[in-house]
Amino acid sequence: MGVLVIGGDRIGAIKETLKSYGVKRITHWDGRNKRGVCLKSIPEGIDYIFMLTDFLNHNAMYKFKKEAKQKDIPVVCTKRSCSMLECQLCKIFGKKSCEK
């Protein structure tokens, strides 16, 4: 499974959480450079897009949500927190261990 994470500067703990759910390929764009991130296009082989909303501008979110919809790729918006991400992953994979 391939995942694109957009937003956040350092996502070391988030990468480990994703790997624990069987994600093999993780691509990360920090979203810091507003112009640079909006010029990119979603790469091939991406199954899910995770947007870290507290580190991403609205124009980038809009652009990638629109492109993901055209490519039929699910978009998950969450804060840059392992616990918040884990709750979203529980929903995706149907696990009931998340109480939030």
Beta strands, then each sheet from edge to edge (+ up, - down):
strand 1: 2-6
strand 2: 25-29
strand 3: 48-52
strand 4: 75-78
sheet 1: 2+ 1+ 3+ 4+
end
